[in-house]
Amino acid sequence: MTLEIKKYGTPVLRQKGARVEKITPELKQLVADMLETMRSAKGVGLAAQQVGVVAQVAVIDVRAVTDRPSSMEVEGKKVNPEDYMPLVLINPEITPTGEKVQGPEGCLSFPEIFGDVIRPATIDVRTLNQEGIEFRFSCGGLLARAIQHEADHLNGILFIDRMVLTDKEEIKPQLDELQAKTKKKLKMG
């Protein structure tokens, strides 16, 4: 089922997600719905807060993006990231390992709004998958950027909070308009 993606100005986007303590049928359904929602919106990542659920759950799929490569290592061996997509992250823990690089980002909660964000180029990830099995890997490129973006969502941090200041100042009118529109819609119910 496709879920409604919450837009900037919706309070849930600023909430830190609760740790998932147990893999339940409801959680597996949420993951399936999030994957369908992400694909339908043509995104590469989606966090639970973006669909109104305050939980440490995110989904990623970078296969559709061909102009921004990703790299991945599992157990110290290079693997094809596409073989691991879609990726489900439950209670992810991220350790930066590379130097910081600037790159463009967008967000499904901010339609048509983009800006540069500085993030570590490579990261180590420790997470649970949708079966509750621990999965550890290292990654770089778009995959690392997408995982960091979604992990921020899980902690109530939005990409505009990390955006290069000149970019953020440039899009301020769009942000204000989106936030006002969202708040008006919330007020109307």
C-alpha positions as CSV (number, residue, x, y, z in Angstrom):
1,M,0.0,0.0,0.0
2,T,1.3,3.4,-0.9
3,L,1.5,5.7,2.2
4,E,1.3,9.5,2.3
5,I,4.7,11.1,2.5
6,K,4.8,13.8,5.2
7,K,6.0,17.2,4.0
8,Y,8.2,19.7,5.7
9,G,6.3,21.4,8.5
10,T,4.8,18.1,9.7
11,P,5.9,17.7,13.4
12,V,6.7,13.9,13.1
13,L,9.6,14.7,10.8
14,R,11.4,16.3,13.8
15,Q,10.8,13.3,16.1
16,K,13.6,10.8,17.0
17,G,12.4,7.3,16.1
18,A,11.9,4.7,18.8
19,R,14.2,1.6,18.7
20,V,12.6,-1.4,17.2
21,E,12.6,-4.1,19.9
22,K,10.8,-6.9,18.0
23,I,10.2,-7.9,14.4
24,T,6.5,-8.1,14.1
25,P,4.1,-8.8,11.1
26,E,3.1,-5.1,11.4
27,L,6.7,-4.0,11.1
28,K,7.2,-6.2,8.0
29,Q,4.0,-4.7,6.5
30,L,5.4,-1.2,7.3
31,V,8.6,-2.1,5.5
32,A,6.7,-3.4,2.4
33,D,4.5,-0.3,2.3
34,M,7.6,2.0,2.7
35,L,9.3,0.3,-0.2
36,E,6.2,0.6,-2.4
37,T,5.8,4.3,-1.4
38,M,9.5,5.0,-2.1
39,R,9.3,3.4,-5.5
40,S,6.1,5.1,-6.4
41,A,7.7,8.5,-5.5
42,K,10.8,7.6,-7.4
43,G,13.0,8.1,-4.4
44,V,16.2,6.3,-3.3
45,G,15.4,6.3,0.4
46,L,12.6,6.7,2.9
47,A,12.5,6.8,6.7
48,A,9.6,5.8,8.9
49,Q,9.0,9.4,10.1
50,Q,8.4,10.4,6.5
51,V,5.3,8.2,6.5
52,G,4.2,9.3,10.0
53,V,5.7,6.4,12.0
54,V,8.2,7.3,14.8
55,A,10.5,4.3,14.5
56,Q,14.2,3.5,13.7
57,V,13.3,2.0,10.2
58,A,14.4,3.1,6.8
59,V,14.5,1.7,3.3
60,I,17.1,2.4,0.5
61,D,17.3,1.4,-3.1
62,V,20.0,3.1,-5.3
63,R,19.6,0.9,-8.4
64,A,17.7,3.5,-10.4
65,V,20.5,6.1,-10.1
66,T,23.2,5.5,-12.7
67,D,25.1,8.8,-12.7
68,R,26.1,8.7,-9.1
69,P,27.9,5.4,-8.3
70,S,27.9,3.5,-5.0
71,S,30.4,1.1,-3.5
72,M,29.9,-1.6,-0.9
73,E,32.0,-4.0,1.1
74,V,30.6,-6.9,3.1
75,E,33.1,-8.8,5.4
76,G,35.9,-6.8,3.8
77,K,35.1,-7.9,0.3
78,K,33.9,-5.6,-2.5
79,V,30.4,-6.5,-3.6
80,N,27.9,-5.1,-6.1
81,P,25.5,-2.9,-4.1
82,E,22.7,-3.8,-6.5
83,D,22.8,-7.3,-5.1
84,Y,21.8,-6.0,-1.7
85,M,18.9,-3.7,-2.9
86,P,16.5,-2.9,-1.6
87,L,18.2,-2.4,1.7
88,V,16.2,-2.3,5.0
89,L,17.8,-0.6,7.9
90,I,16.4,-1.2,11.4
91,N,18.1,0.6,14.4
92,P,21.1,1.5,12.1
93,E,24.3,2.6,13.7
94,I,26.7,4.6,11.4
95,T,30.4,5.3,11.8
96,P,32.0,7.8,9.4
97,T,35.2,6.5,7.9
98,G,36.0,8.8,5.0
99,E,36.8,12.4,4.5
100,K,33.9,14.8,4.1
101,V,32.7,15.7,0.7
102,Q,30.0,18.0,-0.6
103,G,27.2,16.6,-2.8
104,P,23.7,17.4,-3.9
105,E,20.7,16.0,-2.0
106,G,16.9,16.2,-2.3
107,C,14.2,14.7,-0.1
108,L,10.7,13.3,-0.7
109,S,9.5,15.4,2.1
110,F,10.8,18.5,0.3
111,P,9.4,18.2,-3.3
112,E,11.6,19.9,-5.9
113,I,13.9,21.4,-3.3
114,F,17.6,20.5,-3.6
115,G,20.9,21.7,-2.0
116,D,24.5,20.6,-1.3
117,V,25.2,18.8,1.9
118,I,28.7,17.9,3.3
119,R,28.9,14.3,4.6
120,P,31.6,11.7,5.1
121,A,32.3,9.9,1.7
122,T,32.4,6.5,3.3
123,I,30.8,4.9,6.3
124,D,30.5,1.7,8.3
125,V,27.0,0.5,9.0
126,R,25.7,-1.9,11.6
127,T,21.9,-2.6,11.3
128,L,19.2,-5.2,11.5
129,N,17.4,-6.3,8.4
130,Q,13.6,-6.9,8.2
131,E,14.2,-10.4,9.6
132,G,16.0,-9.0,12.7
133,I,19.4,-10.4,11.5
134,E,22.4,-8.1,12.1
135,F,24.1,-6.9,8.9
136,R,27.4,-5.0,8.8
137,F,28.9,-3.4,5.8
138,S,30.9,-0.5,4.5
139,C,29.8,1.7,1.7
140,G,30.6,4.9,-0.3
141,G,29.2,7.1,-2.9
142,L,25.5,7.6,-3.3
143,L,24.7,4.7,-1.0
144,A,26.7,6.2,1.9
145,R,25.0,9.6,1.3
146,A,21.5,8.1,1.2
147,I,22.0,6.0,4.3
148,Q,23.3,9.1,6.2
149,H,20.4,11.1,5.0
150,E,17.9,8.5,6.2
151,A,19.7,7.9,9.5
152,D,19.4,11.7,10.1
153,H,15.6,11.4,9.5
154,L,15.5,8.6,12.1
155,N,16.9,11.1,14.6
156,G,14.7,14.0,13.6
157,I,17.4,15.8,11.6
158,L,16.5,17.1,8.1
159,F,18.9,17.6,5.2
160,I,18.2,21.3,5.3
161,D,19.8,21.3,8.8
162,R,23.1,20.2,7.2
163,M,22.8,22.1,3.9
164,V,25.5,24.4,2.8
165,L,24.4,27.8,4.1
166,T,24.4,29.6,0.8
167,D,22.2,26.9,-0.7
168,K,19.8,27.1,2.3
169,E,19.6,30.9,2.0
170,E,18.8,30.6,-1.7
171,I,15.9,28.2,-1.1
172,K,14.5,29.9,2.0
173,P,11.4,31.3,0.1
174,Q,10.6,27.7,-1.1
175,L,11.0,26.3,2.4
176,D,8.8,28.9,4.0
177,E,6.1,28.4,1.3
178,L,6.2,24.6,1.7
179,Q,6.1,24.8,5.5
180,A,3.2,27.3,5.4
181,K,1.3,25.1,3.0
182,T,1.9,22.0,5.1
183,K,0.8,23.7,8.4
184,K,-2.4,25.0,6.7
185,K,-3.2,21.5,5.4
186,L,-2.6,20.1,9.0
187,K,-4.9,22.7,10.5
188,M,-7.6,21.9,8.1
189,G,-7.3,18.2,8.9
